[in-house]
Amino acid sequence: EAFVITLSGGVPYRSITLFDFWFRSFDYWNRTSNLNNAQTANHPDGSATFVVALQDPGVHNWLDPAGVHEPIFWVRWQGRDWAAGEAPKATAQLVKLKDIDSALPSGMKRVTAEERKQQIAERLALYRSRFVV
């Protein structure tokens, strides 16, 4: 199965992160278990659709739950005065992985296995630039 989540845009910063039952994050330097604005392929209106699935569904915005079947996710919207405008929105649906295309908007950015390896390599390089390992 896959959990498909669409988050509204219109904010300077937005992120979505997966956690285990104890709110421990997964090894985000080796997995796409969290994505922020800079890492996300957004729709033209600024919203974004993410797919949580145990198997890589071949979409750019895959959230890898690191083998955890029931992860918790946390969304952060920051930098906008919500009282002055529309509040953030999230919609979600659970679908069979084989039916994932029916749950995704047209134009959803796809990735190949090689592109996924590059995405992970970039994450690791950025992680190493922030921390001494």
PEZI-V829964 format. One record per residue. N is the residue number from 0. SS is DSSP state (@ for helix, = for strand, . for the rest). BURIAL is # if it has 9 or more other ideal C-beta (glycine too) atoms within 8 Angstrom, else .. Layout:
((N,SS,BURIAL) (N,SS,BURIAL))
This chain:
((0,.,.) (1,=,#) (2,=,#) (3,=,#) (4,=,#) (5,=,#) (6,=,#) (7,.,#) (8,.,#) (9,.,.) (10,.,#) (11,.,.) (12,=,#) (13,=,#) (14,=,#) (15,=,#) (16,=,#) (17,=,#) (18,=,#) (19,.,#) (20,.,.) (21,.,.) (22,.,.) (23,.,.) (24,=,#) (25,.,#) (26,.,.) (27,.,#) (28,.,.) (29,.,.) (30,.,#) (31,.,#) (32,.,#) (33,=,#) (34,=,#) (35,=,#) (36,@,#) (37,@,.) (38,@,.) (39,.,#) (40,.,.) (41,.,#) (42,.,#) (43,.,.) (44,.,.) (45,.,#) (46,.,#) (47,=,#) (48,=,#) (49,=,#) (50,=,#) (51,=,#) (52,=,#) (53,.,.) (54,.,.) (55,.,.) (56,.,#) (57,.,.) (58,=,#) (59,.,#) (60,.,#) (61,=,#) (62,=,#) (63,.,#) (64,.,#) (65,.,#) (66,.,.) (67,.,#) (68,.,.) (69,.,.) (70,.,#) (71,=,#) (72,=,#) (73,=,.) (74,=,#) (75,=,#) (76,=,#) (77,=,.) (78,.,.) (79,.,#) (80,.,.) (81,@,.) (82,@,.) (83,@,.) (84,.,.) (85,.,.) (86,.,.) (87,.,#) (88,.,.) (89,=,#) (90,=,.) (91,=,.) (92,=,.) (93,=,.) (94,=,#) (95,.,.) (96,@,#) (97,@,.) (98,@,.) (99,@,#) (100,@,.) (101,@,.) (102,@,#) (103,.,#) (104,.,.) (105,.,.) (106,.,.) (107,.,#) (108,.,.) (109,=,.) (110,.,#) (111,.,.) (112,@,.) (113,@,.) (114,@,.) (115,@,#) (116,@,.) (117,@,.) (118,@,#) (119,@,#) (120,@,.) (121,@,.) (122,@,#) (123,@,#) (124,@,.) (125,@,.) (126,@,#) (127,@,#) (128,@,.) (129,@,.) (130,.,.) (131,.,.) (132,.,.))
